[in-house]
Amino acid sequence: VLSHIITSSKYSSCQEAVDKIDDDEELVNEMKHDISPFISNHESCIDLLLNTGNYNSGEFLMDHLLRNKIKFRDGLKKTVSKIEVTMKELYNKYRFDEEDFQVVSPVIQWAQSMNQVFIHLKFSHRHDSPGCPEVKNLNVDLAPHQLYLTAYCIQADIPIKFELNLPFFVEIAPEDSKHNQESNGRYIFSMAKSQTGMFWDRLVRDPSDYPKHTKTWLEMHEKYKSEIEKYIEDDEEEEYKKIMEDINKKKKK
């Protein structure tokens, strides 16, 4: 529609004009002089002007498009939505002081194979509550002897700091371990045991180290159930043999 317009502007595009003109009113004046560089790709130009805070020139351009019955509302809607999300994130980031945040331990489920330990973490204070969908400033420190994690969230207008400190029962191998953020406020850890083929009596060093809401990860437990049961049976059989050997030695004496 606009390809026939011959421009006398010193700028070849909206991007070039915005890069070289740092004043919103000067951009308006440039549009009054020659608007063609701004309408050749008008949706991108609107997005650029609004995202750089050039609201007056953005409004001037949209008025021109409206008068000339050029469609732009779909692009405008996407741009405004993006800006709203950015502003909301910025506001939530700085609206609270550190001491305003409630410190909460995320809920976890765990299971093991003979070579790995698995943790299913949800950013929530209860297993039956939804996880925080927008976790910010996530920090994961996975060391051989412990997992330390912090993350921030605003839920129902309540500032929450999730904090988890897990001293492991036995060391893991971080270099062979994986962890990934999942949807719906969840995080999955697949950690390699430093001593493979070893059954852990528990996840943490001491029973008192367990977070308040810790459960067995049933789905993963079932997956490796036969492997664990075989190890326990073999271990009990070996223990029985040792006991009988000790008894026989005592009899011979």
C-alpha positions as CSV (number, residue, x, y, z in Angstrom):
1,V,0.0,0.0,0.0
2,L,2.8,2.4,0.9
3,S,5.6,1.2,-1.5
4,H,4.8,4.0,-4.0
5,I,5.7,6.7,-1.5
6,I,8.9,8.6,-2.4
7,T,10.7,9.7,0.7
8,S,12.7,12.8,1.1
9,S,13.6,11.9,4.6
10,K,17.3,11.7,5.7
11,Y,16.4,8.5,7.5
12,S,15.9,5.2,5.6
13,S,13.9,3.5,8.4
14,C,12.2,4.0,11.8
15,Q,15.1,2.1,13.5
16,E,17.7,4.6,12.0
17,A,15.6,7.6,13.1
18,V,15.2,6.3,16.6
19,D,18.9,5.5,16.8
20,K,19.9,9.0,15.8
21,I,17.2,11.1,17.4
22,D,17.1,10.9,21.2
23,D,14.2,13.3,21.8
24,D,10.6,12.3,21.5
25,E,9.4,15.7,20.2
26,E,12.1,15.7,17.6
27,L,10.8,12.4,16.3
28,V,7.3,13.9,16.0
29,N,8.8,16.8,14.0
30,E,10.6,14.4,11.8
31,M,7.3,12.6,11.2
32,K,5.6,15.8,10.3
33,H,8.4,16.5,7.8
34,D,8.2,13.0,6.2
35,I,6.4,10.1,7.8
36,S,7.3,7.5,5.1
37,P,10.2,5.8,6.9
38,F,8.0,5.2,9.9
39,I,5.1,3.6,8.1
40,S,7.1,1.3,5.8
41,N,7.1,-1.3,8.6
42,H,4.6,0.4,10.9
43,E,4.0,-2.4,13.4
44,S,7.7,-2.8,14.1
45,C,8.0,0.9,14.4
46,I,5.2,1.2,16.9
47,D,6.8,-1.6,19.0
48,L,10.2,0.2,18.8
49,L,8.8,3.6,19.7
50,L,6.8,2.4,22.7
51,N,9.6,0.2,24.0
52,T,12.0,3.1,23.9
53,G,9.6,5.4,25.7
54,N,8.8,7.6,22.7
55,Y,5.1,7.7,23.5
56,N,4.3,11.0,21.8
57,S,5.8,10.0,18.5
58,G,4.2,6.6,18.8
59,E,0.8,8.3,19.3
60,F,1.4,10.6,16.4
61,L,2.2,7.6,14.1
62,M,-0.9,5.7,15.2
63,D,-3.1,8.8,14.6
64,H,-1.7,8.9,11.1
65,L,-2.4,5.2,10.5
66,L,-5.9,5.5,11.9
67,R,-6.7,8.4,9.6
68,N,-5.4,6.5,6.6
69,K,-7.3,3.3,7.7
70,I,-4.1,1.3,8.1
71,K,-4.5,-1.6,10.5
72,F,-2.1,-1.7,13.5
73,R,-4.2,-2.8,16.5
74,D,-3.0,-6.4,16.7
75,G,0.6,-5.3,16.7
76,L,-0.2,-2.7,19.3
77,K,-1.9,-5.3,21.6
78,K,1.2,-7.5,21.5
79,T,3.5,-4.6,22.3
80,V,1.4,-3.4,25.2
81,S,1.2,-6.9,26.6
82,K,5.0,-7.3,26.5
83,I,5.5,-3.9,28.2
84,E,3.0,-4.8,30.9
85,V,4.8,-8.0,31.7
86,T,8.1,-6.2,31.8
87,M,6.8,-3.5,34.0
88,K,5.1,-6.0,36.3
89,E,8.3,-8.0,36.7
90,L,10.3,-4.8,37.4
91,Y,7.7,-3.7,40.0
92,N,7.7,-7.0,41.7
93,K,11.5,-7.2,41.8
94,Y,11.8,-3.9,43.7
95,R,8.5,-3.5,45.6
96,F,9.6,-5.5,48.6
97,D,12.6,-5.4,51.0
98,E,14.4,-8.6,51.7
99,E,12.9,-8.8,55.2
100,D,9.4,-8.6,53.8
101,F,9.7,-12.1,52.2
102,Q,8.4,-15.1,54.1
103,V,11.0,-17.8,54.1
104,V,9.4,-21.2,53.0
105,S,11.0,-24.6,52.4
106,P,9.8,-26.0,49.1
107,V,8.1,-29.4,49.2
108,I,10.2,-32.3,47.9
109,Q,9.7,-36.0,46.9
110,W,12.7,-38.3,46.5
111,A,13.6,-41.7,45.3
112,Q,16.8,-43.6,44.4
113,S,18.3,-46.2,42.1
114,M,21.5,-47.9,42.9
115,N,23.4,-45.3,41.0
116,Q,21.3,-42.1,41.3
117,V,19.2,-40.0,43.6
118,F,16.1,-38.3,42.3
119,I,14.4,-35.2,43.7
120,H,11.1,-33.7,42.6
121,L,10.8,-30.2,44.0
122,K,7.8,-28.0,43.9
123,F,7.9,-24.3,44.8
124,S,5.0,-24.5,47.2
125,H,4.5,-24.9,51.0
126,R,2.3,-28.0,50.6
127,H,2.2,-31.0,48.2
128,D,-1.5,-30.4,47.4
129,S,-1.0,-26.7,46.7
130,P,-0.1,-25.3,43.2
131,G,3.6,-24.4,42.6
132,C,4.6,-20.8,42.0
133,P,4.4,-20.3,38.2
134,E,6.9,-17.4,38.0
135,V,10.0,-18.1,40.1
136,K,12.6,-15.4,40.0
137,N,16.3,-15.2,40.9
138,L,16.6,-18.9,41.1
139,N,20.0,-20.0,42.5
140,V,21.0,-23.7,42.6
141,D,24.3,-24.7,44.3
142,L,24.8,-28.4,43.9
143,A,27.9,-29.6,45.8
144,P,29.1,-33.1,46.6
145,H,27.9,-32.9,50.2
146,Q,24.8,-30.8,49.9
147,L,22.2,-29.1,47.8
148,Y,21.4,-25.4,48.5
149,L,18.7,-23.6,46.6
150,T,17.0,-20.2,46.8
151,A,14.2,-18.6,44.7
152,Y,11.7,-15.8,45.0
153,C,8.1,-15.6,44.1
154,I,5.0,-13.4,44.5
155,Q,1.9,-15.5,45.2
156,A,-1.5,-13.9,45.9
157,D,0.5,-10.7,46.5
158,I,2.5,-12.3,49.2
159,P,6.4,-12.2,48.8
160,I,7.9,-15.6,49.4
161,K,11.6,-16.7,49.5
162,F,12.0,-20.4,49.0
163,E,15.1,-21.8,50.6
164,L,16.3,-25.4,50.7
165,N,19.4,-26.8,52.4
166,L,19.9,-30.6,52.0
167,P,23.0,-32.2,53.5
168,F,23.3,-35.5,51.7
169,F,23.5,-38.9,53.4
170,V,26.5,-39.7,51.2
171,E,28.3,-37.5,48.7
172,I,27.1,-37.2,45.1
173,A,29.0,-36.4,41.9
174,P,27.8,-33.0,40.7
175,E,29.7,-33.2,37.4
176,D,27.6,-36.2,36.4
177,S,24.3,-34.8,37.8
178,K,21.5,-33.0,36.0
179,H,18.8,-30.6,37.1
180,N,16.1,-28.8,35.1
181,Q,13.3,-26.4,35.7
182,E,9.9,-27.8,34.7
183,S,6.5,-26.2,34.2
184,N,4.1,-25.4,37.0
185,G,6.7,-24.3,39.5
186,R,8.6,-27.6,39.6
187,Y,12.3,-28.5,39.5
188,I,13.8,-32.0,38.9
189,F,17.2,-33.3,40.0
190,S,18.9,-36.5,38.8
191,M,22.0,-36.8,40.9
192,A,24.8,-39.4,40.4
193,K,25.9,-41.1,43.5
194,S,29.7,-40.8,44.1
195,Q,29.7,-44.5,45.3
196,T,27.7,-46.3,42.7
197,G,25.9,-49.5,43.6
198,M,25.2,-48.2,47.1
199,F,21.8,-48.1,48.8
200,W,21.1,-44.9,50.8
201,D,19.3,-45.5,54.1
202,R,17.9,-42.0,53.8
203,L,18.3,-38.8,51.6
204,V,19.9,-36.6,54.3
205,R,22.8,-36.9,56.7
206,D,20.6,-36.9,59.8
207,P,16.8,-37.4,60.0
208,S,16.5,-34.0,61.6
209,D,17.8,-32.5,58.3
210,Y,14.7,-33.5,56.4
211,P,12.5,-30.5,55.2
212,K,9.1,-30.4,56.9
213,H,7.2,-31.8,53.9
214,T,9.3,-34.6,52.4
215,K,7.7,-37.7,50.7
216,T,8.8,-40.7,48.7
217,W,8.6,-40.0,45.0
218,L,6.3,-43.0,44.3
219,E,6.5,-43.0,40.5
220,M,10.3,-43.0,40.5
221,H,10.4,-45.5,43.4
222,E,8.3,-48.0,41.5
223,K,10.5,-47.6,38.5
224,Y,13.6,-48.8,40.4
225,K,11.8,-51.0,43.0
226,S,12.9,-54.3,41.7
227,E,16.5,-53.1,41.5
228,I,16.5,-51.9,45.1
229,E,14.7,-55.1,46.4
230,K,17.3,-57.3,44.7
231,Y,20.1,-55.4,46.4
232,I,18.4,-55.7,49.8
233,E,17.8,-59.5,49.3
234,D,21.4,-60.0,48.3
235,D,22.6,-57.9,51.2
236,E,20.5,-59.8,53.7
237,E,21.8,-63.1,52.3
238,E,25.4,-61.9,52.6
239,E,24.7,-60.7,56.1
240,Y,23.2,-64.1,57.0
241,K,26.3,-65.9,55.7
242,K,28.6,-63.7,57.8
243,I,26.5,-64.5,60.9
244,M,26.6,-68.2,60.2
245,E,30.4,-68.1,59.6
246,D,30.9,-66.4,62.9
247,I,28.7,-69.0,64.7
248,N,30.6,-71.8,63.1
249,K,34.0,-70.3,64.1
250,K,32.8,-70.0,67.7
251,K,31.7,-73.6,67.7
252,K,35.1,-74.8,66.5
253,K,36.7,-73.0,69.4
